[in-house]
Amino acid sequence: MFQLARCGEADATDYFRRVAILYQPQVAIIGTGTMAGVRDSLLELGADWGLAEDQVMASLTDRRGAECITRSIEDASRRGATGTPAFFVGNERISNIGFFTTDGLACILDARLAAGTSP
């Protein structure tokens, strides 16, 4: 799904908007029970975003992107992430769910900066 979020040279705004959208039907997409069902769901979302089928399929089969995601997952696991989203300040995993909102994230970062901890 992260590969699809990046599809079509999405800028940061589009990428994060797409990721937020993908979290909503995540259970339904995976719950289709087949790779064909997952593919069809992602093709449908891609079409909603104005992406052609060949663009979506190219993003889903991009080996370099998949390797990058695998490295990211492995690194997050080593650092103590047990799911997504996970948020770290330095090497410390933040368990406060306040980072789910921009105000909550600002509060966490402001407290770290005030304590002299670099985010």
DSSP file (Angstrom, degrees, kcal/mol; ACC not computed):
  #  RESIDUE AA STRUCTURE BP1 BP2  ACC     N-H-->O    O-->H-N    N-H-->O    O-->H-N    TCO  KAPPA ALPHA  PHI   PSI    X-CA   Y-CA   Z-CA
    1    1 A M     >        0   0    0      0, 0.0     4,-2.0     0, 0.0     5,-0.1   0.000 360.0 360.0 360.0 -33.6    0.0    0.0    0.0
    2    2 A F  H  >  +     0   0    0      1,-0.2     4,-1.3     2,-0.2     5,-0.1   0.859 360.0  55.9 -66.8 -32.7    2.9    2.4    0.6
    3    3 A Q  H  > S+     0   0    0      1,-0.2     4,-0.7     2,-0.2     3,-0.4   0.922 107.8  48.2 -62.0 -43.1    4.1    1.7   -2.9
    4    4 A L  H >4 S+     0   0    0      1,-0.2     3,-0.9     2,-0.2    -2,-0.2   0.886 105.3  58.3 -64.8 -38.6    0.7    2.8   -4.2
    5    5 A A  H 3< S+     0   0    0     -4,-2.0    -1,-0.2     1,-0.3    -2,-0.2   0.831 109.3  45.4 -60.5 -31.0    0.8    5.9   -2.0
    6    6 A R  H >X S+     0   0    0     -4,-1.3     4,-1.3    -3,-0.4     3,-0.5   0.607  89.1 124.0 -85.0 -12.6    4.1    6.9   -3.8
    7    7 A C  T <<  +     0   0    0     -3,-0.9     3,-0.3    -4,-0.7    49,-0.1  -0.047  66.6  23.4 -56.8 146.8    2.8    6.1   -7.3
    8    8 A G  T 34 S-     0   0    0      1,-0.2    -1,-0.2    47,-0.2     3,-0.1   0.799 128.6 -70.2  71.5  29.2    2.8    8.7  -10.0
    9    9 A E  T <4 S-     0   0    0     -3,-0.5    -1,-0.2     1,-0.2    -2,-0.2   0.908  72.7-163.5  53.2  46.3    5.6   10.7   -8.4
   10   10 A A     <  -     0   0    0     -4,-1.3    -1,-0.2    -3,-0.3    -2,-0.1  -0.319  11.0-130.3 -59.4 136.9    3.3   11.8   -5.7
   11   11 A D     >  -     0   0    0     -3,-0.1     4,-2.9     1,-0.1     5,-0.2  -0.291  35.4 -90.0 -79.5 176.8    4.6   14.8   -3.7
   12   12 A A  H  > S+     0   0    0      1,-0.2     4,-2.5     2,-0.2     5,-0.3   0.877 127.0  52.1 -58.5 -40.5    4.7   14.7    0.1
   13   13 A T  H  > S+     0   0    0      1,-0.2     4,-2.0     2,-0.2    -1,-0.2   0.942 113.6  42.7 -62.7 -48.2    1.2   16.1    0.4
   14   14 A D  H  > S+     0   0    0      2,-0.2     4,-2.8     1,-0.2    -2,-0.2   0.907 112.8  54.5 -64.4 -41.5   -0.3   13.5   -1.9
   15   15 A Y  H  X S+     0   0    0     -4,-2.9     4,-2.6     1,-0.2    -2,-0.2   0.952 112.1  41.6 -58.3 -52.1    1.7   10.7   -0.3
   16   16 A F  H  X S+     0   0    0     -4,-2.5     4,-2.1     1,-0.2    -1,-0.2   0.844 114.2  52.7 -69.1 -32.5    0.5   11.5    3.2
   17   17 A R  H  X S+     0   0    0     -4,-2.0     4,-2.0    -5,-0.3    -1,-0.2   0.928 111.9  46.6 -64.0 -44.4   -3.1   12.1    2.0
   18   18 A R  H  X S+     0   0    0     -4,-2.8     4,-2.8     2,-0.2    -2,-0.2   0.907 109.8  52.6 -65.3 -42.1   -3.0    8.7    0.3
   19   19 A V  H  X S+     0   0    0     -4,-2.6     4,-1.7     1,-0.2    -1,-0.2   0.927 109.0  50.7 -59.8 -43.7   -1.5    6.9    3.3
   20   20 A A  H  X S+     0   0    0     -4,-2.1     4,-0.8     1,-0.2    -1,-0.2   0.904 111.9  47.5 -60.5 -40.7   -4.3    8.3    5.5
   21   21 A I  H >< S+     0   0    0     -4,-2.0     3,-0.7     1,-0.2    -2,-0.2   0.904 108.9  54.6 -66.0 -41.2   -6.9    7.1    3.0
   22   22 A L  H 3< S+     0   0    0     -4,-2.8     4,-0.4     1,-0.2    -1,-0.2   0.799  99.7  60.7 -65.8 -29.7   -5.3    3.6    2.8
   23   23 A Y  H >< S+     0   0    0     -4,-1.7     3,-0.6     1,-0.2     4,-0.4   0.847  96.9  62.2 -66.0 -31.8   -5.4    3.1    6.5
   24   24 A Q  T << S+     0   0    0     -4,-0.8     3,-0.3    -3,-0.7     4,-0.2   0.944 114.9  27.1 -63.1 -51.3   -9.2    3.4    6.5
   25   25 A P  T 3> S+     0   0    0      0, 0.0     4,-3.0     0, 0.0    -1,-0.2   0.279  88.6 113.9 -95.0  14.6  -10.0    0.3    4.2
   26   26 A Q  H <> S+     0   0    0     -3,-0.6     4,-2.6    -4,-0.4     5,-0.3   0.892  77.6  46.3 -52.6 -48.1   -6.8   -1.6    5.2
   27   27 A V  H  > S+     0   0    0     -4,-0.4     4,-2.4    -3,-0.3    -1,-0.2   0.909 115.0  47.4 -63.5 -41.8   -8.7   -4.4    7.0
   28   28 A A  H  4 S+     0   0    0     -4,-0.2     4,-0.4     2,-0.2    -2,-0.2   0.895 111.7  50.6 -66.8 -39.6  -11.2   -4.7    4.1
   29   29 A I  H >< S+     0   0    0     -4,-3.0     3,-1.2     1,-0.2    -2,-0.2   0.960 117.4  38.1 -63.2 -51.0   -8.4   -4.7    1.5
   30   30 A I  H >< S+     0   0    0     -4,-2.6     3,-1.5     1,-0.2    -1,-0.2   0.848 109.6  64.7 -68.0 -33.0   -6.4   -7.4    3.3
   31   31 A G  T 3< S+     0   0    0     -4,-2.4    -1,-0.2    -5,-0.3    -2,-0.2   0.498  72.8  90.5 -71.1  -3.7   -9.6   -9.2    4.2
   32   32 A T  T <  S-     0   0    0     -3,-1.2    -1,-0.3    -4,-0.4    -2,-0.1   0.804  88.7-141.5 -62.0 -24.8  -10.4   -9.9    0.6
   33   33 A G    <   +     0   0    0     -3,-1.5     2,-0.3    -4,-0.2    -1,-0.1   0.341  67.1  73.1  86.3  -8.1   -8.5  -13.1    1.3
   34   34 A T  S  > S-     0   0    0      1,-0.1     4,-2.1    -4,-0.0     5,-0.2  -0.967  79.3-125.4-137.3 154.6   -6.7  -13.3   -2.1
   35   35 A M  H  > S+     0   0    0     -2,-0.3     4,-3.0     1,-0.2     5,-0.2   0.861 115.2  56.1 -63.2 -34.5   -3.8  -11.5   -3.8
   36   36 A A  H  > S+     0   0    0      2,-0.2     4,-2.7     1,-0.2    -1,-0.2   0.900 106.7  49.4 -64.5 -39.5   -6.2  -10.8   -6.7
   37   37 A G  H  > S+     0   0    0      2,-0.2     4,-2.1     1,-0.2    -2,-0.2   0.901 112.4  47.1 -65.6 -41.1   -8.7   -9.2   -4.3
   38   38 A V  H  X S+     0   0    0     -4,-2.1     4,-2.5     2,-0.2     5,-0.2   0.944 113.2  49.2 -63.5 -48.0   -5.9   -7.0   -2.8
   39   39 A R  H  X S+     0   0    0     -4,-3.0     4,-2.8     1,-0.2    -2,-0.2   0.930 111.2  49.2 -56.7 -47.7   -4.7   -6.1   -6.3
   40   40 A D  H  X S+     0   0    0     -4,-2.7     4,-2.1     1,-0.2    -1,-0.2   0.887 110.7  50.5 -61.9 -39.7   -8.2   -5.2   -7.4
   41   41 A S  H  X S+     0   0    0     -4,-2.1     4,-2.1     2,-0.2    -1,-0.2   0.912 113.0  45.8 -63.6 -42.4   -8.8   -3.1   -4.3
   42   42 A L  H  X S+     0   0    0     -4,-2.5     4,-2.7     2,-0.2    -2,-0.2   0.864 110.2  53.5 -71.5 -35.3   -5.6   -1.2   -4.9
   43   43 A L  H  X S+     0   0    0     -4,-2.8     4,-2.4    -5,-0.2    -1,-0.2   0.901 108.9  50.6 -62.4 -39.6   -6.3   -0.8   -8.6
   44   44 A E  H  X S+     0   0    0     -4,-2.1     4,-2.0     2,-0.2    -2,-0.2   0.925 111.4  46.7 -64.5 -45.2   -9.7    0.8   -7.7
   45   45 A L  H  X S+     0   0    0     -4,-2.1     4,-1.3     1,-0.2    -2,-0.2   0.928 111.4  52.2 -62.5 -43.8   -8.1    3.2   -5.3
   46   46 A G  H  <>S+     0   0    0     -4,-2.7     5,-2.9     1,-0.2     3,-0.5   0.908 107.9  51.4 -58.1 -42.3   -5.4    4.1   -7.8
   47   47 A A  H ><5S+     0   0    0     -4,-2.4     3,-1.7     1,-0.2    -1,-0.2   0.888 104.8  56.8 -62.3 -38.9   -8.2    4.8  -10.4
   48   48 A D  H 3<5S+     0   0    0     -4,-2.0    -1,-0.2     1,-0.3    -2,-0.2   0.812 107.6  49.5 -60.5 -28.7   -9.9    7.1   -7.8
   49   49 A W  T 3<5S-     0   0    0     -4,-1.3    -1,-0.3    -3,-0.5    -2,-0.2   0.315 125.2-103.0 -93.6   7.3   -6.6    9.0   -7.7
   50   50 A G  T < 5S+     0   0    0     -3,-1.7     2,-0.4     1,-0.3    -3,-0.2   0.686  74.1 143.1  82.1  18.8   -6.3    9.3  -11.5
   51   51 A L      < -     0   0    0     -5,-2.9    -1,-0.3    -6,-0.2    -2,-0.1  -0.755  48.1-125.8 -95.9 138.4   -3.7    6.6  -11.9
   52   52 A A     >  -     0   0    0     -2,-0.4     4,-2.2     1,-0.1     3,-0.4  -0.421  25.7-111.2 -76.0 156.1   -3.8    4.2  -14.8
   53   53 A E  H  > S+     0   0    0      1,-0.2     4,-2.8     2,-0.2     5,-0.2   0.886 118.6  53.4 -55.6 -41.7   -3.7    0.5  -14.2
   54   54 A D  H  > S+     0   0    0      1,-0.2     4,-2.0     2,-0.2    -1,-0.2   0.852 107.8  51.2 -66.5 -31.8   -0.2    0.2  -15.6
   55   55 A Q  H  > S+     0   0    0     -3,-0.4     4,-2.2     2,-0.2    -1,-0.2   0.934 112.0  46.5 -65.6 -45.9    1.0    2.9  -13.2
   56   56 A V  H  X S+     0   0    0     -4,-2.2     4,-2.3     1,-0.2    -2,-0.2   0.934 113.4  48.1 -62.6 -46.4   -0.5    1.1  -10.2
   57   57 A M  H  X S+     0   0    0     -4,-2.8     4,-1.5     1,-0.2    -1,-0.2   0.886 110.1  52.5 -64.3 -38.0    0.9   -2.3  -11.3
   58   58 A A  H  < S+     0   0    0     -4,-2.0     4,-0.3    -5,-0.2    -1,-0.2   0.899 111.0  47.6 -63.5 -39.3    4.4   -0.8  -11.8
   59   59 A S  H >< S+     0   0    0     -4,-2.2     3,-0.8     1,-0.2    -2,-0.2   0.888 111.1  50.7 -69.3 -37.2    4.3    0.7   -8.3
   60   60 A L  H 3< S+     0   0    0     -4,-2.3    -1,-0.2     1,-0.2    -2,-0.2   0.755 116.0  41.4 -72.0 -23.9    3.1   -2.6   -6.8
   61   61 A T  T 3< S+     0   0    0     -4,-1.5     2,-0.7    -5,-0.2    -1,-0.2   0.286  78.6 128.4-107.1   9.6    5.9   -4.6   -8.5
   62   62 A D    <>  -     0   0    0     -3,-0.8     4,-2.0    -4,-0.3     5,-0.1  -0.552  42.1-164.2 -69.4 108.7    8.7   -2.1   -8.0
   63   63 A R  H  > S+     0   0    0     -2,-0.7     4,-2.6     1,-0.2     5,-0.2   0.883  84.8  53.3 -65.7 -41.2   11.5   -4.2   -6.4
   64   64 A R  H  > S+     0   0    0      1,-0.2     4,-2.1     2,-0.2    -1,-0.2   0.912 110.3  48.3 -62.7 -41.3   13.6   -1.3   -5.2
   65   65 A G  H  > S+     0   0    0      2,-0.2     4,-2.2     1,-0.2    -1,-0.2   0.907 111.1  50.3 -63.8 -41.6   10.6    0.2   -3.4
   66   66 A A  H  X S+     0   0    0     -4,-2.0     4,-2.4     1,-0.2    -2,-0.2   0.896 109.9  50.8 -64.0 -40.3    9.7   -3.2   -1.8
   67   67 A E  H  X S+     0   0    0     -4,-2.6     4,-2.4     2,-0.2    -1,-0.2   0.889 109.4  51.3 -64.1 -39.0   13.3   -3.5   -0.6
   68   68 A C  H  X S+     0   0    0     -4,-2.1     4,-2.2     2,-0.2    -2,-0.2   0.914 110.7  47.8 -63.3 -44.0   13.2   -0.1    0.9
   69   69 A I  H  X S+     0   0    0     -4,-2.2     4,-2.5     2,-0.2    -2,-0.2   0.906 110.4  52.3 -64.4 -41.7   10.0   -0.9    2.8
   70   70 A T  H  X S+     0   0    0     -4,-2.4     4,-2.5     1,-0.2    -2,-0.2   0.925 109.9  48.5 -60.9 -44.9   11.5   -4.2    4.0
   71   71 A R  H  X S+     0   0    0     -4,-2.4     4,-2.5     1,-0.2    -1,-0.2   0.901 111.5  50.8 -61.3 -40.2   14.5   -2.4    5.4
   72   72 A S  H  X S+     0   0    0     -4,-2.2     4,-2.5     2,-0.2    -2,-0.2   0.908 110.9  47.8 -64.0 -42.8   12.3    0.2    7.1
   73   73 A I  H  X S+     0   0    0     -4,-2.5     4,-2.4     2,-0.2    -2,-0.2   0.916 112.3  49.4 -64.6 -43.9   10.2   -2.6    8.7
   74   74 A E  H  X S+     0   0    0     -4,-2.5     4,-2.2     2,-0.2    -2,-0.2   0.915 112.6  47.6 -62.5 -43.1   13.3   -4.4    9.9
   75   75 A D  H  X S+     0   0    0     -4,-2.5     4,-1.6     2,-0.2    -2,-0.2   0.921 111.8  49.7 -64.0 -44.4   14.7   -1.2   11.3
   76   76 A A  H  X>S+     0   0    0     -4,-2.5     5,-2.8     1,-0.2     4,-0.5   0.897 110.2  51.1 -62.1 -40.4   11.4   -0.4   13.1
   77   77 A S  H ><5S+     0   0    0     -4,-2.4     3,-1.2     1,-0.2    -1,-0.2   0.919 108.3  51.1 -63.4 -43.8   11.2   -3.9   14.5
   78   78 A R  H 3<5S+     0   0    0     -4,-2.2    -1,-0.2     1,-0.3    -2,-0.2   0.829 110.1  51.4 -61.1 -31.1   14.8   -3.6   15.9
   79   79 A R  H 3<5S-     0   0    0     -4,-1.6    -1,-0.3    -5,-0.2    14,-0.2   0.504 127.1 -96.6 -88.1  -4.4   13.9   -0.3   17.5
   80   80 A G  T <<5 +     0   0    0     -3,-1.2     2,-0.2    -4,-0.5    -3,-0.2   0.521  68.3 151.0 106.7   6.3   10.8   -1.7   19.2
   81   81 A A      < +     0   0    0     -5,-2.8    -1,-0.3    -6,-0.2     3,-0.1  -0.528  18.3 179.9 -70.4 135.7    7.9   -0.8   16.9
   82   82 A T        -     0   0    0     -2,-0.2     2,-0.3     1,-0.2    -1,-0.1   0.393  64.5 -16.4-114.8  -1.6    5.1   -3.4   17.1
   83   83 A G  S    S-     0   0    0     -7,-0.1    -1,-0.2     2,-0.0     0, 0.0  -0.965  87.1 -39.0-177.7-175.3    2.7   -1.8   14.6
   84   84 A T  S    S+     0   0    0     -2,-0.3     2,-0.1     1,-0.1     3,-0.0  -0.927 102.8  35.2-122.6 149.7    1.9    1.3   12.7
   85   85 A P  S    S+     0   0    0      0, 0.0     2,-0.3     0, 0.0    -1,-0.1   0.610  75.0 165.7 -76.4 155.2    1.9    4.1   13.1
   86   86 A A        -     0   0    0     -2,-0.1     2,-0.4    -5,-0.1     9,-0.1  -0.970  17.3-157.9-129.5 147.5    5.0    4.2   15.4
   87   87 A F  E     -A   94   0A   0      7,-0.5     7,-3.2    -2,-0.3     2,-0.4  -0.992   5.9-169.2-133.4 133.0    6.8    7.4   16.3
   88   88 A F  E     -A   93   0A   0     -2,-0.4     2,-0.5     5,-0.3     5,-0.2  -0.940  14.8-160.4-121.7 142.0   10.4    7.8   17.6
   89   89 A V  E >  S-A   92   0A   0      3,-2.6     3,-2.2    -2,-0.4     2,-0.4  -0.980  81.0 -41.5-115.0 113.3   12.3   10.7   19.0
   90   90 A G  T 3  S-     0   0    0     29,-0.7    -2,-0.0    -2,-0.5    27,-0.0  -0.558 125.3 -29.4  62.9-125.0   15.9    9.9   18.6
   91   91 A N  T 3  S+     0   0    0     -2,-0.4     2,-0.5    -3,-0.1    -1,-0.3   0.318 117.0 103.5-102.9   7.0   16.0    6.2   19.5
   92   92 A E  E <   -A   89   0A   0     -3,-2.2    -3,-2.6   -12,-0.0     2,-0.4  -0.793  67.1-136.5 -96.8 126.3   13.1    6.3   21.9
   93   93 A R  E     -A   88   0A   0     -2,-0.5     2,-0.6    -5,-0.2    -5,-0.3  -0.659  17.7-137.0 -77.4 129.3    9.7    5.0   20.8
   94   94 A I  E     -A   87   0A   0     -7,-3.2    -7,-0.5    -2,-0.4     5,-0.1  -0.793  21.1-177.5 -89.6 118.5    6.9    7.3   21.9
   95   95 A S        +     0   0    0     -2,-0.6     2,-0.3    -9,-0.1    -1,-0.1   0.609  51.0 106.5 -92.8 -12.3    4.0    5.3   23.3
   96   96 A N    >   -     0   0    0      1,-0.2     3,-1.2     2,-0.0    -2,-0.1  -0.523  65.5-147.0 -66.8 123.3    1.8    8.4   23.9
   97   97 A I  G >  S+     0   0    0     -2,-0.3     3,-2.1     1,-0.3     4,-0.2   0.466  78.6  99.4 -74.1   2.5   -0.9    8.3   21.2
   98   98 A G  G >   +     0   0    0      1,-0.3     3,-1.5     2,-0.2     7,-0.4   0.733  64.8  74.1 -59.4 -21.2   -0.8   12.1   21.2
   99   99 A F  G <  S+     0   0    0     -3,-1.2    -1,-0.3     5,-0.3     6,-0.2   0.575  74.1  82.9 -71.5  -5.3    1.4   12.0   18.1
  100  100 A F  G <  S+     0   0    0     -3,-2.1     2,-0.3     4,-0.1    -1,-0.3   0.713  93.0  49.7 -68.7 -19.6   -1.7   11.0   16.1
  101  101 A T  S <> S-     0   0    0     -3,-1.5     4,-2.6    -4,-0.2     5,-0.2  -0.849  86.3-123.3-117.2 155.9   -2.7   14.7   15.9
  102  102 A T  H  > S+     0   0    0     -2,-0.3     4,-2.4     2,-0.2     5,-0.2   0.886 114.7  50.4 -64.3 -37.3   -0.6   17.7   14.9
  103  103 A D  H  > S+     0   0    0      2,-0.2     4,-2.1     1,-0.2    -1,-0.2   0.918 111.9  47.4 -65.9 -42.0   -1.3   19.4   18.2
  104  104 A G  H  > S+     0   0    0     -6,-0.3     4,-2.1     2,-0.2    -5,-0.3   0.903 112.7  48.8 -64.5 -41.9   -0.3   16.3   20.1
  105  105 A L  H  X S+     0   0    0     -4,-2.6     4,-2.7    -7,-0.4     5,-0.2   0.912 110.1  51.4 -64.1 -43.0    2.9   15.9   18.1
  106  106 A A  H  X S+     0   0    0     -4,-2.4     4,-2.9     1,-0.2     5,-0.2   0.904 109.2  51.5 -60.6 -40.7    3.7   19.5   18.6
  107  107 A C  H  X S+     0   0    0     -4,-2.1     4,-2.2     2,-0.2    -2,-0.2   0.921 111.2  46.9 -62.3 -45.2    3.2   19.1   22.4
  108  108 A I  H  X S+     0   0    0     -4,-2.1     4,-2.0     2,-0.2    -2,-0.2   0.938 116.0  44.2 -62.3 -48.5    5.5   16.0   22.5
  109  109 A L  H  X S+     0   0    0     -4,-2.7     4,-2.7     1,-0.2     5,-0.2   0.898 111.9  52.6 -66.8 -40.7    8.2   17.8   20.4
  110  110 A D  H  X S+     0   0    0     -4,-2.9     4,-2.6    -5,-0.2    -1,-0.2   0.908 109.6  49.7 -60.3 -41.6    8.0   21.0   22.4
  111  111 A A  H  X S+     0   0    0     -4,-2.2     4,-1.6    -5,-0.2    -1,-0.2   0.900 111.8  48.4 -64.3 -40.3    8.4   19.1   25.7
  112  112 A R  H  <>S+     0   0    0     -4,-2.0     5,-3.1     2,-0.2     4,-0.4   0.908 112.8  47.5 -66.0 -42.2   11.5   17.3   24.3
  113  113 A L  H ><5S+     0   0    0     -4,-2.7     3,-1.1     1,-0.2    -2,-0.2   0.906 110.5  51.6 -65.5 -40.9   13.0   20.6   23.0
  114  114 A A  H 3<5S+     0   0    0     -4,-2.6    -1,-0.2     1,-0.3    -2,-0.2   0.828 109.9  50.5 -64.7 -31.1   12.3   22.3   26.4
  115  115 A A  T 3<5S-     0   0    0     -4,-1.6    -1,-0.3    -5,-0.2    -2,-0.2   0.497 121.3-110.2 -84.2  -3.5   14.0   19.3   28.1
  116  116 A G  T < 5S+     0   0    0     -3,-1.1     2,-0.5    -4,-0.4    -3,-0.2   0.634  73.0 138.9  84.8  14.4   17.0   19.7   25.8
  117  117 A T      < -     0   0    0     -5,-3.1    -1,-0.3    -6,-0.2    -2,-0.2  -0.819  52.2-129.4 -93.0 126.3   16.3   16.5   23.9
  118  118 A S              0   0    0     -2,-0.5    -5,-0.0     1,-0.2    -9,-0.0  -0.598 360.0 360.0 -76.4 129.1   16.8   16.7   20.2
  119  119 A P              0   0    0      0, 0.0   -29,-0.7     0, 0.0    -1,-0.2   0.508 360.0 360.0 -71.2 360.0   13.9   15.4   18.2
